[in-house]
Amino acid sequence: MLQAMDKHGNTITLFTNTYREIVNMKKNVQSFFCPICKGAVFIRSGKKVIPHFAHYSNPNCHAVEEGEGLYHERGKMLLFNWLTKQNLAVELESYIKEIKQRPDLLLHIGKKRIAIEYQCATISRELLKARTEGYRSVGIYPLWILGANQLKRKSAHKLRINTFVQSFIHQFSAQLSPRIFFFCPVANQFIIAHDIYMTSKQLAITNFINSKLNQFSFLNLFDHKLFTSENLYTLWEREKLIFRTKQRHKLSIQQLQWHKWLYSKNVYLHNLPSIIYLPIQSQLFMNKPLWEWQSSFVLEKLALLQIGETINIDSYKRIPKVNTTSEFPLTCNTFNPLYEYMLLLKQLQMFSQQSTITFRKQTEIYFPKTIDEAVIADRHLLHKLKQISMFLPK
């Protein structure tokens, strides 16, 4: 822990003291106590260690349960100093007795309280949900920042997202795009993944924002950084080409079942309609792969409709509704993948919208005959989406 209390009840934050002052504290054999359990603690310091307090012995204390490494401690210290320099009222390791939780930082802005957790080690989704609900139960808004040791960046716009990282997706309102916060205490840098589109089970295209801590404010965390339609569909064109042409030497059980299902429909990968495998932000919260649910919806429903017929998207039960409340506690449950998908087909003038949940078919769905035709059709469709999006209201 970075803070303790002296015998007079004063809070002592070690890293705000000079090396000489800390040495003198240790020489004076001054008594310090844990602010949570009131047990005795001692100073740990050295050239390779961030000065901190440690318990002599109390395995039941919450502070002991939340043992921290050097990487975590340094990040927490830097974030505390960063907020302090912005003249924000912030407490370090403040213990919230009602819920027995101790956020890394507790920020006060007006009457609002924000618990900032800097998470560098893997925890279960259940624990994340429990802590998040604990803060909300006492009117505190939770904000989770992952250590950059959890960041698996594959390229300039590609991120590997495992189930642990996926749990930390924030969406503050329906108007703001989902995002994941990372902080690196070594480079002293924020990395924020904005506007995230899953391409496969654990890979996503995202708009990375990188900023040094001294060039970034707390309010910048809530900036809205979206892809332009030009950038998104240009990146997706490459993903579509990989989807069409990649050699699949070893299929997963799910992929094998999907290919068998396609064969049962007399359809193959090379002649799937180009409207299958389009970027949908709601895919972040889907258990089924993008290619699987879009192909089943198109082949079982949309392709069978006659021109002029309508479809009620709520009647299609093969795609379960997205439930973000339990699995993604840091988002607002505003996602409907079918609706988002139908809006893309509406932009392409393939369907017209009759109501919130009903759409009327306007054009036939094209099935390419060869892989060359399919690649050309894919490129043409994505180019059309780029052009259409340029004229849509922002």
C-alpha positions as CSV (number, residue, x, y, z in Angstrom):
1,M,0.0,0.0,0.0
2,L,1.2,3.5,-0.8
3,Q,-0.4,5.1,2.3
4,A,-0.5,4.5,6.0
5,M,-1.4,6.4,9.2
6,D,1.0,7.6,11.9
7,K,0.2,7.4,15.6
8,H,-1.6,10.8,15.5
9,G,-4.0,9.6,12.7
10,N,-2.2,11.6,10.0
11,T,-2.1,10.0,6.5
12,I,1.4,9.4,5.3
13,T,2.0,9.0,1.5
14,L,5.5,7.7,1.1
15,F,6.3,8.6,-2.5
16,T,5.6,12.3,-1.8
17,N,8.7,12.3,0.5
18,T,12.3,12.5,-0.5
19,Y,14.7,9.6,-0.3
20,R,16.4,11.2,2.8
21,E,13.1,11.8,4.5
22,I,12.1,8.1,4.1
23,V,15.5,7.0,5.4
24,N,15.0,9.2,8.5
25,M,11.5,7.7,9.0
26,K,13.0,4.2,9.0
27,K,15.8,5.2,11.4
28,N,13.4,6.8,13.9
29,V,11.5,3.5,14.1
30,Q,8.3,5.5,13.8
31,S,5.0,3.5,14.1
32,F,2.6,3.3,11.2
33,F,-0.8,1.6,10.9
34,C,-2.9,0.3,8.1
35,P,-5.8,2.6,7.4
36,I,-8.2,-0.3,6.9
37,C,-7.5,-2.9,9.7
38,K,-5.4,-0.6,11.9
39,G,-2.7,-3.2,12.1
40,A,1.0,-2.3,12.3
41,V,2.8,-1.8,9.0
42,F,6.4,-1.1,8.1
43,I,8.2,0.8,5.3
44,R,9.6,-0.9,2.3
45,S,11.9,1.2,0.2
46,G,15.0,0.9,-2.0
47,K,16.5,2.0,-5.3
48,K,14.5,-0.6,-7.2
49,V,11.3,-0.4,-5.2
50,I,8.6,2.3,-5.0
51,P,8.4,3.3,-1.3
52,H,5.4,1.6,0.2
53,F,4.0,0.1,3.4
54,A,3.6,-3.6,4.1
55,H,1.8,-5.5,6.9
56,Y,3.8,-7.4,9.5
57,S,1.0,-10.0,9.6
58,N,-2.7,-9.8,8.9
59,P,-3.9,-12.1,6.1
60,N,-7.5,-11.0,6.6
61,C,-7.0,-7.4,5.8
62,H,-8.4,-6.2,2.4
63,A,-5.1,-4.4,1.7
64,V,-3.2,-7.7,1.9
65,E,-5.8,-9.5,-0.4
66,E,-5.1,-6.8,-3.0
67,G,-1.3,-7.4,-3.1
68,E,0.3,-5.2,-5.8
69,G,3.4,-5.4,-7.9
70,L,5.8,-2.7,-8.8
71,Y,4.2,-2.1,-12.2
72,H,0.8,-1.5,-10.6
73,E,2.2,0.7,-7.8
74,R,4.1,2.9,-10.2
75,G,1.0,3.3,-12.5
76,K,-1.2,4.2,-9.5
77,M,1.3,6.7,-8.3
78,L,1.6,8.4,-11.7
79,L,-2.2,8.5,-12.2
80,F,-2.6,10.1,-8.7
81,N,0.0,12.8,-9.5
82,W,-1.6,13.3,-12.9
83,L,-5.0,14.0,-11.4
84,T,-3.6,16.2,-8.6
85,K,-1.8,18.4,-11.1
86,Q,-5.1,19.1,-12.7
87,N,-6.4,20.5,-9.4
88,L,-8.8,17.6,-9.0
89,A,-9.8,16.3,-5.6
90,V,-8.5,12.8,-5.5
91,E,-7.8,10.3,-2.7
92,L,-5.3,7.5,-2.8
93,E,-6.4,4.0,-1.6
94,S,-9.5,5.4,0.1
95,Y,-11.4,2.6,2.0
96,I,-15.1,2.6,1.5
97,K,-16.4,1.0,4.6
98,E,-20.0,0.4,3.4
99,I,-18.9,-2.0,0.7
100,K,-15.5,-3.0,2.0
101,Q,-13.8,-1.9,-1.1
102,R,-10.6,0.2,-1.6
103,P,-10.3,1.7,-5.1
104,D,-6.9,2.7,-6.2
105,L,-8.1,6.3,-6.6
106,L,-11.3,8.0,-5.5
107,L,-12.0,11.2,-7.5
108,H,-14.5,13.9,-6.4
109,I,-15.9,16.1,-9.1
110,G,-18.7,18.3,-7.6
111,K,-21.1,15.9,-6.0
112,K,-20.0,13.0,-8.1
113,R,-17.5,10.3,-7.0
114,I,-15.6,8.2,-9.4
115,A,-13.7,5.1,-8.4
116,I,-10.6,4.6,-10.6
117,E,-9.2,1.1,-10.6
118,Y,-5.9,0.4,-12.3
119,Q,-6.0,-3.3,-13.2
120,C,-2.8,-4.9,-14.2
121,A,-3.5,-8.5,-13.1
122,T,-6.1,-10.9,-14.5
123,I,-9.3,-11.1,-12.4
124,S,-12.5,-13.0,-13.1
125,R,-15.5,-11.5,-14.8
126,E,-17.5,-12.3,-11.7
127,L,-15.1,-10.2,-9.5
128,L,-15.2,-7.3,-11.9
129,K,-19.0,-7.3,-11.9
130,A,-19.1,-7.6,-8.1
131,R,-16.7,-4.7,-7.6
132,T,-18.5,-2.6,-10.2
133,E,-21.9,-3.2,-8.6
134,G,-20.5,-2.5,-5.2
135,Y,-19.4,1.0,-6.3
136,R,-22.7,1.7,-8.0
137,S,-24.6,0.6,-4.9
138,V,-23.2,3.6,-3.0
139,G,-23.5,6.1,-5.8
140,I,-19.9,5.8,-7.1
141,Y,-19.2,5.6,-10.8
142,P,-16.5,2.9,-11.6
143,L,-13.8,3.6,-14.2
144,W,-11.4,0.8,-14.9
145,I,-8.0,1.4,-16.6
146,L,-6.0,-1.7,-17.7
147,G,-2.3,-1.9,-17.4
148,A,-0.6,-1.8,-20.8
149,N,0.8,-5.2,-19.9
150,Q,-2.7,-6.4,-21.0
151,L,-2.5,-4.7,-24.4
152,K,-1.9,-7.0,-27.3
153,R,-1.6,-4.7,-30.3
154,K,-1.2,-6.5,-33.6
155,S,-0.8,-3.6,-36.0
156,A,-1.6,0.2,-36.3
157,H,-5.4,-0.6,-36.2
158,K,-5.6,-4.1,-34.9
159,L,-6.1,-5.4,-31.4
160,R,-6.2,-8.8,-29.9
161,I,-9.0,-8.9,-27.3
162,N,-9.3,-11.9,-25.1
163,T,-12.3,-12.5,-22.8
164,F,-10.6,-10.7,-19.9
165,V,-9.9,-7.5,-21.8
166,Q,-13.3,-7.7,-23.4
167,S,-14.9,-7.4,-20.0
168,F,-13.4,-3.9,-19.5
169,I,-15.2,-2.3,-22.5
170,H,-16.7,1.0,-21.4
171,Q,-19.6,2.7,-23.0
172,F,-20.8,5.7,-21.1
173,S,-23.9,6.4,-23.1
174,A,-25.7,5.3,-26.3
175,Q,-24.2,8.2,-28.1
176,L,-20.6,7.3,-27.3
177,S,-18.6,4.5,-28.9
178,P,-17.3,1.6,-26.8
179,R,-13.7,2.0,-25.6
180,I,-11.0,0.3,-23.6
181,F,-8.5,2.2,-21.5
182,F,-4.8,1.2,-21.1
183,F,-2.1,3.0,-19.2
184,C,1.7,2.2,-19.4
185,P,3.7,3.5,-16.4
186,V,6.9,2.8,-18.2
187,A,6.2,4.9,-21.3
188,N,4.0,7.2,-19.1
189,Q,1.3,6.9,-21.8
190,F,-2.4,6.4,-22.3
191,I,-3.5,4.1,-25.1
192,I,-7.3,4.1,-25.7
193,A,-9.0,1.7,-28.1
194,H,-12.0,3.6,-29.6
195,D,-14.6,2.5,-32.0
196,I,-14.0,-1.3,-31.8
197,Y,-15.2,-3.7,-34.5
198,M,-14.6,-7.4,-34.1
199,T,-13.3,-9.2,-37.1
200,S,-13.0,-12.6,-35.5
201,K,-13.4,-14.2,-32.1
202,Q,-10.4,-12.4,-30.6
203,L,-9.3,-9.8,-33.2
204,A,-10.7,-6.3,-33.7
205,I,-10.2,-3.3,-35.8
206,T,-10.0,-0.2,-33.6
207,N,-9.0,3.4,-33.6
208,F,-6.1,3.8,-31.2
209,I,-5.4,7.0,-29.4
210,N,-2.0,7.4,-27.9
211,S,-1.1,10.2,-25.6
212,K,1.6,11.1,-23.1
213,L,0.3,11.7,-19.6
214,N,1.4,15.4,-19.5
215,Q,-0.4,16.0,-22.8
216,F,-3.7,14.5,-21.7
217,S,-6.4,15.6,-19.2
218,F,-9.0,13.5,-17.3
219,L,-11.8,14.9,-19.5
220,N,-9.9,13.6,-22.6
221,L,-10.9,10.1,-21.5
222,F,-14.4,10.9,-22.6
223,D,-13.5,12.3,-26.1
224,H,-15.4,10.7,-29.0
225,K,-12.9,9.4,-31.5
226,L,-14.6,7.6,-34.4
227,F,-13.3,6.1,-37.6
228,T,-14.2,8.0,-40.7
229,S,-16.2,5.8,-43.1
230,E,-13.3,6.0,-45.5
231,N,-10.9,4.5,-42.9
232,L,-13.3,1.9,-41.6
233,Y,-14.4,0.5,-44.9
234,T,-10.8,0.7,-46.3
235,L,-9.6,-1.4,-43.4
236,W,-12.6,-3.7,-43.7
237,E,-11.9,-4.3,-47.4
238,R,-8.7,-6.1,-46.5
239,E,-10.5,-8.1,-43.8
240,K,-13.1,-9.1,-46.4
241,L,-10.4,-10.2,-48.9
242,I,-8.8,-12.4,-46.1
243,F,-12.2,-13.8,-45.3
244,R,-12.8,-14.8,-48.9
245,T,-9.3,-16.1,-49.9
246,K,-7.5,-17.3,-46.8
247,Q,-6.4,-20.9,-46.9
248,R,-8.1,-22.8,-44.1
249,H,-5.9,-25.8,-43.5
250,K,-7.3,-26.5,-40.0
251,L,-10.9,-25.6,-39.2
252,S,-12.3,-25.2,-35.7
253,I,-15.3,-27.3,-34.8
254,Q,-17.5,-24.2,-35.1
255,Q,-16.0,-23.4,-38.6
256,L,-16.4,-26.9,-39.8
257,Q,-20.1,-27.0,-38.7
258,W,-20.6,-23.7,-40.5
259,H,-19.1,-25.0,-43.7
260,K,-21.2,-28.1,-43.6
261,W,-24.3,-25.9,-43.1
262,L,-23.3,-23.8,-46.1
263,Y,-23.0,-27.0,-48.2
264,S,-26.5,-28.1,-47.1
265,K,-27.7,-24.8,-48.6
266,N,-25.7,-25.4,-51.8
267,V,-23.6,-22.3,-51.0
268,Y,-19.9,-22.1,-50.8
269,L,-17.5,-19.4,-49.3
270,H,-16.7,-18.0,-52.7
271,N,-20.3,-17.3,-53.7
272,L,-21.6,-15.9,-50.4
273,P,-23.4,-12.6,-51.0
274,S,-21.2,-9.5,-50.3
275,I,-23.6,-8.3,-47.6
276,I,-22.3,-11.2,-45.4
277,Y,-19.4,-10.3,-43.1
278,L,-20.0,-6.6,-42.8
279,P,-18.7,-4.5,-39.8
280,I,-21.2,-4.3,-36.9
281,Q,-20.1,-2.7,-33.6
282,S,-22.5,-4.9,-31.6
283,Q,-20.4,-7.8,-32.6
284,L,-18.3,-6.9,-29.5
285,F,-21.0,-8.5,-27.4
286,M,-21.9,-11.5,-29.6
287,N,-21.1,-15.1,-28.9
288,K,-21.6,-16.1,-32.5
289,P,-19.0,-15.1,-35.1
290,L,-19.9,-12.3,-37.5
291,W,-19.8,-14.6,-40.6
292,E,-22.1,-17.2,-38.9
293,W,-25.0,-15.1,-37.8
294,Q,-25.0,-12.8,-40.8
295,S,-25.0,-15.8,-43.2
296,S,-27.8,-17.6,-41.4
297,F,-29.9,-14.4,-41.4
298,V,-29.3,-13.7,-45.1
299,L,-29.7,-17.3,-46.4
300,E,-32.6,-18.3,-44.1
301,K,-34.6,-15.0,-44.2
302,L,-33.5,-12.2,-46.4
303,A,-32.7,-14.2,-49.6
304,L,-36.1,-15.9,-49.4
305,L,-38.1,-12.7,-49.3
306,Q,-39.8,-11.5,-52.5
307,I,-39.3,-7.9,-53.6
308,G,-41.9,-5.9,-51.6
309,E,-42.1,-8.3,-48.7
310,T,-41.3,-7.2,-45.2
311,I,-39.4,-8.7,-42.3
312,N,-39.9,-8.2,-38.6
313,I,-36.4,-8.5,-37.2
314,D,-37.7,-9.3,-33.7
315,S,-39.2,-12.5,-35.1
316,Y,-35.8,-13.9,-36.0
317,K,-34.9,-16.0,-32.9
318,R,-31.7,-17.6,-34.1
319,I,-29.7,-14.6,-33.0
320,P,-30.1,-14.1,-29.2
321,K,-30.5,-10.5,-28.0
322,V,-27.3,-9.0,-26.7
323,N,-27.2,-9.0,-22.9
324,T,-24.4,-6.7,-21.7
325,T,-25.6,-6.3,-18.2
326,S,-24.1,-9.5,-16.8
327,E,-21.1,-10.1,-19.0
328,F,-20.2,-6.4,-19.8
329,P,-21.0,-4.4,-16.6
330,L,-19.3,-1.2,-17.8
331,T,-21.6,-0.7,-20.8
332,C,-25.1,0.5,-21.3
333,N,-27.3,-2.3,-22.8
334,T,-28.3,-0.5,-26.0
335,F,-27.1,-3.0,-28.7
336,N,-29.2,-4.7,-31.3
337,P,-27.0,-6.4,-34.0
338,L,-29.9,-7.1,-36.4
339,Y,-31.1,-3.6,-36.3
340,E,-27.5,-2.2,-36.9
341,Y,-27.1,-4.7,-39.7
342,M,-30.4,-3.8,-41.4
343,L,-29.5,-0.1,-41.2
344,L,-26.4,-0.9,-43.4
345,L,-28.7,-2.7,-45.9
346,K,-30.9,0.3,-45.8
347,Q,-28.0,2.6,-46.7
348,L,-27.3,0.2,-49.7
349,Q,-31.0,0.7,-50.7
350,M,-31.5,-3.0,-50.5
351,F,-34.2,-2.5,-47.9
352,S,-36.4,0.4,-46.8
353,Q,-37.4,0.9,-43.2
354,Q,-41.1,0.7,-42.4
355,S,-40.8,0.9,-38.6
356,T,-38.3,0.4,-35.8
357,I,-38.4,-3.4,-36.4
358,T,-39.8,-3.9,-39.9
359,F,-38.0,-3.5,-43.2
360,R,-39.2,-4.0,-46.8
361,K,-37.1,-5.7,-49.5
362,Q,-36.3,-3.5,-52.5
363,T,-33.7,-5.5,-54.5
364,E,-32.6,-9.0,-55.0
365,I,-29.5,-10.3,-53.2
366,Y,-26.6,-11.1,-55.6
367,F,-24.8,-14.4,-55.3
368,P,-21.4,-14.3,-57.2
369,K,-20.5,-17.4,-59.2
370,T,-16.7,-17.3,-58.9
371,I,-14.1,-16.1,-56.4
372,D,-13.1,-13.3,-58.8
373,E,-16.6,-12.1,-59.1
374,A,-17.0,-12.3,-55.3
375,V,-13.8,-10.1,-54.6
376,I,-15.0,-7.5,-57.2
377,A,-18.5,-7.5,-55.6
378,D,-17.0,-7.1,-52.1
379,R,-14.9,-4.2,-53.2
380,H,-17.8,-2.5,-55.0
381,L,-20.1,-2.9,-52.0
382,L,-17.6,-1.4,-49.5
383,H,-16.8,1.4,-51.9
384,K,-20.5,2.2,-52.1
385,L,-20.8,2.3,-48.3
386,K,-17.9,4.7,-48.2
387,Q,-19.6,7.0,-50.7
388,I,-23.0,6.8,-49.0
389,S,-21.6,7.5,-45.5
390,M,-19.9,10.7,-46.7
391,F,-23.4,12.2,-47.2
392,L,-25.0,10.9,-44.0
393,P,-25.6,13.4,-41.2
394,K,-22.9,13.2,-38.5
